[in-house]
Amino acid sequence: MFSKACEYGIRAVIYLWSQNTKGIKLGVKDICKEIDAPEFFTAKILQSLAKQDLVSSTKGPNGGFYINEDQENMRLLDLVKAIDGDKLFKGCGLGLKHCSEIHPCPIHDEYKKIRENLAKLLSDKTIKKLAEEVSSGKATLVSLLG
């Protein structure tokens, strides 16, 4: 459903937020180790998110990535759109260019409902809430199997 970039970006930002209360800035190596993601690829994603002001970063020996006050209430939807764009919420389920209400594809009506439900889910979930679930042990960011 999400691109690999989006999956890694979501996991990285949730992990950043879960560590945010400790007031530390995290390097890419530390983040990737905790979320089981490739370092170079995740670094590019985080740099892009920093340019879009969805995460913060500082350079230098005490630098790293972190979440500031203005970013604390970021919705999952904001993050997904920043990484993958809004095609997931507008595109045809079969990838047709001209699918519409007037000329629907065979799964148009059902896929439209799925898109609407997904948009609502992503709008309702904040990164802060997801990070709290990880911090409390209710959820995890890594595969528990092999």
C-alpha positions as CSV (number, residue, x, y, z in Angstrom):
1,M,0.0,0.0,0.0
2,F,2.7,2.5,1.0
3,S,6.0,2.8,-0.8
4,K,9.1,1.5,1.0
5,A,10.2,5.1,1.4
6,C,6.9,5.9,3.1
7,E,7.1,2.8,5.4
8,Y,10.7,3.7,6.5
9,G,9.7,7.3,6.9
10,I,6.7,6.5,9.1
11,R,8.7,4.1,11.2
12,A,11.6,6.6,11.6
13,V,9.4,9.5,12.6
14,I,7.4,7.4,15.0
15,Y,10.7,6.3,16.6
16,L,12.0,9.8,16.7
17,W,8.9,11.0,18.5
18,S,9.0,8.1,20.9
19,Q,12.5,9.2,21.9
20,N,11.6,12.9,21.8
21,T,10.5,13.1,25.4
22,K,14.1,12.2,26.4
23,G,15.3,15.4,24.7
24,I,17.9,13.6,22.6
25,K,18.8,14.0,18.9
26,L,19.2,10.7,17.0
27,G,21.6,9.8,14.2
28,V,20.5,7.9,11.2
29,K,22.5,4.8,12.3
30,D,20.7,4.7,15.7
31,I,17.3,5.2,14.1
32,C,17.8,2.5,11.4
33,K,19.1,0.0,13.9
34,E,15.9,0.4,15.9
35,I,13.4,0.3,13.0
36,D,15.2,-2.2,10.8
37,A,15.6,0.1,7.8
38,P,18.5,0.7,5.3
39,E,20.7,3.5,6.5
40,F,21.4,5.5,3.2
41,F,17.8,5.3,2.0
42,T,16.3,6.3,5.4
43,A,18.8,9.2,5.6
44,K,17.5,10.6,2.3
45,I,13.9,10.3,3.5
46,L,14.7,12.1,6.8
47,Q,16.6,14.8,5.0
48,S,13.6,15.3,2.7
49,L,11.3,15.5,5.7
50,A,13.6,18.0,7.4
51,K,13.4,20.2,4.3
52,Q,9.6,20.1,4.5
53,D,9.8,20.9,8.2
54,L,8.2,17.7,9.3
55,V,11.2,16.8,11.4
56,S,14.1,18.9,12.6
57,S,17.8,18.2,12.3
58,T,21.1,19.8,13.4
59,K,24.6,19.0,12.2
60,G,27.7,18.4,14.2
61,P,28.9,16.2,16.9
62,N,25.8,16.7,19.0
63,G,23.5,16.8,16.0
64,G,20.9,14.5,14.7
65,F,17.2,14.3,14.0
66,Y,14.4,15.2,16.4
67,I,10.8,16.5,16.7
68,N,10.2,20.1,17.8
69,E,7.1,21.5,19.4
70,D,5.6,22.7,16.1
71,Q,5.9,19.1,14.8
72,E,4.4,17.3,17.7
73,N,0.8,17.0,16.5
74,M,1.7,15.9,13.0
75,R,-0.9,13.6,11.5
76,L,0.1,10.4,9.8
77,L,-1.7,11.8,6.7
78,D,0.8,14.7,6.6
79,L,3.7,12.3,6.6
80,V,2.3,10.0,4.0
81,K,1.5,12.9,1.7
82,A,5.0,14.4,2.2
83,I,6.6,11.1,1.1
84,D,4.2,9.5,-1.3
85,G,2.1,12.4,-2.4
86,D,-1.7,12.1,-2.6
87,K,-1.9,9.6,-5.5
88,L,-3.0,6.9,-2.9
89,F,-6.1,9.1,-2.2
90,K,-7.0,10.0,-5.7
91,G,-5.7,7.2,-8.0
92,C,-7.6,4.4,-9.6
93,G,-7.4,1.0,-7.9
94,L,-6.4,-0.5,-11.2
95,G,-4.0,2.3,-12.2
96,L,-6.2,3.6,-15.0
97,K,-5.6,7.2,-16.0
98,H,-9.2,8.1,-16.9
99,C,-11.2,6.3,-14.2
100,S,-13.9,8.6,-12.9
101,E,-17.4,8.7,-11.5
102,I,-18.7,9.0,-15.1
103,H,-16.3,6.3,-16.5
104,P,-15.6,4.0,-13.5
105,C,-13.2,1.0,-13.6
106,P,-14.7,-2.4,-12.4
107,I,-13.6,-1.7,-8.8
108,H,-14.2,2.0,-8.7
109,D,-17.0,2.2,-6.1
110,E,-15.4,-0.3,-3.6
111,Y,-11.9,1.3,-4.0
112,K,-13.3,4.7,-3.4
113,K,-14.6,3.6,0.0
114,I,-11.3,2.1,0.9
115,R,-9.5,5.3,-0.1
116,E,-11.9,7.3,2.0
117,N,-11.5,5.0,5.0
118,L,-7.7,5.1,4.7
119,A,-7.7,8.9,4.5
120,K,-9.8,9.1,7.7
121,L,-7.6,6.6,9.5
122,L,-4.5,8.6,8.6
123,S,-6.1,11.9,9.5
124,D,-7.2,10.6,12.9
125,K,-3.8,9.2,13.9
126,T,-1.1,11.5,15.1
127,I,2.6,10.6,15.2
128,K,2.5,11.4,18.9
129,K,-0.3,8.9,19.6
130,L,1.5,6.2,17.6
131,A,4.8,6.9,19.4
132,E,3.1,6.6,22.7
133,E,1.8,3.2,21.8
134,V,5.4,2.2,20.9
135,S,6.8,3.7,24.1
136,S,4.2,1.9,26.2
137,G,4.9,-1.4,24.6
138,K,1.4,-1.7,23.0
139,A,3.0,-1.6,19.5
140,T,6.3,-2.2,17.9
141,L,8.3,-0.9,14.9
142,V,10.3,-4.0,14.2
143,S,9.5,-7.4,12.9
144,L,9.3,-9.9,15.7
145,L,9.9,-12.8,13.4
146,G,13.3,-13.6,11.9
